[in-house]
Amino acid sequence: MTIFVAVRRFRMPASLTAPMGLTRPSMTRDDLLDILLSTLVKQVGGTRRRWRIVLGDVRVYSAETHPHCNWSLAPAGTAGENAAVERTLDDLRGRHPIVT
């Protein structure tokens, strides 16, 4: 008896197939903030509104003067919230070091 399995081929968008550590070409501060908010809500809990207040604004610097990572955040929450934000930021800095 022969069993045939149908295989669907799925082509990943070019923006998602970059090697680890490289950013997609159009990453913006709003994209970064959206990723941060989604990640924090999933991993820690709470509301997007509360995490948005804790995160504040994303500061973007010139890539010429900050070639390794041109953005920063200064969380303003409780000690536990700030620790959760810093853990998430460490991960995102490795995956998305340069934003526009």
N, C-alpha and C positions, 0 to 999 in steps of 0.2 A: 504494500500500500504506500503510495506517494502522497505526501501532504505539501501543498503549495501555500506559501505565505505571501500575501501582497505587501510590498514595501513601498511606502510613499517617500519620495525624496523631498527633503525640505532644504531650501537654500537660505542660509543665514544672511541677513543684510550685512553689507561690507562694514558698517559702523560697529557691528558686534563681533567681528572676526579678528580684530586686532590682537596681537600677542599681549600677554599679561604685562602690565606696567605702562602700556601706551594708552593715550586717551583717544577718544573719538574726536574728529576734527571740529565739531560744533558744540562742544560742551560749554555751557554758559553758567553764570552764577545762579540763575533761576533753576536750571537743570540740577545743579549741585545741591541747592537748597531743597528741591523736591526729593532727591534721592536721600538726603539726610533725614528729612521729615518722615518719609516712608519707612526707612530703616529703623529709626528710633521708635516709631509707633509699633512696628512689628516685634522688635526685640525687647523693648522695655515696657511698652504699654503707654497709656495716657492718650491725650488728644493732640491732633496736629496744631491746634491753636496754642496749647501750652508749650509744646516744643518750639514753635515759631517764636514765642516770647523769650524762651531760654536761649535760643540760638542767636537772635539779633541779626545784624546784617553781615553778609559775606563781603569782606574787603578784598579787592582784586588789585594786585600790583603789576608793574611792568615785567614782562617776561625777560627783558634784557637785564634788569637788576636783580630779579629773583628767578634764575633759570631752573631751579629744582622744584619749586612749588610757589606759584604766584598768587595764592589766596590764603586767607586766614579768617578765623572766627574767634570771638571771645565770649564763651557761654556765660550767662548770668542767671544761674538757677541755684538750686540747693547743691550740697556737696555730692550727693548721689546722682543728681541729674547731670552735673558737670562732668563727673567721672564717666557716665554713659556716653556723653557727647564726645569726650576726648578719645575714648576707645573707638567710636565710630569714625571720628576724624582721622585717626591714625590709619585705619583701613582705607578710607577714601583718598587720603593723600598719596598712597601708593598706587591706586588705580586711576586717579584723575588729578595729576599734579598741576596741570596747566588748564586754566579756564579763560574764556574771553569775556 
